Amino acid sequence: MHYVISDIHGCYDEYRRALEEISFSDDDILYVLGDCIDRGYASVRVLQDMMYRPNVIPIVGNHEFMALSVLKELCVEITEKNAGTYLTVESMEKYMEWMQNGGSGTVREFRVLSMDDKLELLDYLGDFSLYEETQVGGRRFLLVHGGLEPFREGMTVEDFSAAQILFSRADYNKVYFRDVYTITGHTPTFEEPGNPGVVIKRNNHIAIDCGCVFGGNLAVYCMETDREIYVPYSGSSTG
């Protein structure tokens, strides 16, 4: 089976329960639509679990995008030669933006890793794809973290910048592609009036960020069956 999950945000226990709920095996494929990290309690554990599963395909989210350049700088040895130029206004702005978006816990987890483990994790993050396209059960799917805005008729995914794909919010009232289902995360579905925090399916959109880290659900979507599985936020932490 082919599954899609998004916006785990460090909710390690919920992520592992989701794998148990779908009986995830070596014969299955799981696409992760970014934002594996930040805000939650075990971002590095989520990444390390994903990293050692060859059938988990990671797609970058805006939180991984923000984290990557900052974490690289945490691996640089400060010397007399580079001390004066190590921290720039730009790097400090990037750091502050990430902290304002829930990155502090990820930094704490990252700092205690060995240098080998840090570099391995950075290599893994650097290999996340910007989007994925696949066909399952006769249906075509485009998997991206955010939206494709501003969208105009006739555009393709290649017409969008990385920033637009990662940070824009999908417009569920538009049909992006008539012959393709676009699966997105990034925007918690409970932000739509009247939605209690379940998957949205409309106009060839499938929106699966159900706001787990905010007390909602972690949703897993099955591409063969067009069904979703929900794991509610437990409010607990493995530490």
Summary of the structure (lengths in Angstrom):
residues: 239
radius of gyration: 18.0
end to end distance: 31.4
largest distance: 60.0
contacts: 772
relative contact order: 0.19
helix: 33%
strand: 19%
